[in-house]
Amino acid sequence: MIAVLVALLVVGLIALQVVLLVSAMRTIARIAFEKAAETLDADLGPTEAERFGPAQCLGHDAPGVGSVRGTGALALTADELRFVLAAPRTRFTIARDDVTGTEVAAGFRRPGYAQRALRGELLAVHFTSAGRACVVGFQVRDPHAWAGALDRTPI
């Protein structure tokens, strides 16, 4: 009987730790987005964004651009798609004219890296950089809406 009570106590403590860890991770992600959003909002100034929200950049293969992977804020304006990484404050911008297409997929593979399977769907943006075909992946809320907004020709 005591062994059962001890086992239940241990399971309860582990469950509590998991709940606290998940809560802390969500809080950290929210704060990271808020900081990146402040930076992105300041960068855009009076420019109105068609779409704006939290995003997880899964990487890109654009030449001459450093590594940009992690949590941040993503905005789509009439002229560009801009991502600001939460830490360090790295900016990644794609001119809307350079976007060649989008796709909503269940996984993402940067050239030279293994395929990453993800929960839910992601937005893959195909674009040209320095005359070369490139791709960047983002986990966003409602990737279909982002893809539709990017595929529309701005007015």
Secondary structure as UniProt FT lines:
FT   HELIX           2..44
FT   TURN            45..46
FT   STRAND          51..60
FT   TURN            63..64
FT   STRAND          70..76
FT   STRAND          80..85
FT   STRAND          91..95
FT   HELIX           96..98
FT   STRAND          99..108
FT   TURN            111..112
FT   STRAND          116..129
FT   TURN            130..131
FT   STRAND          132..140
FT   HELIX           143..151
//
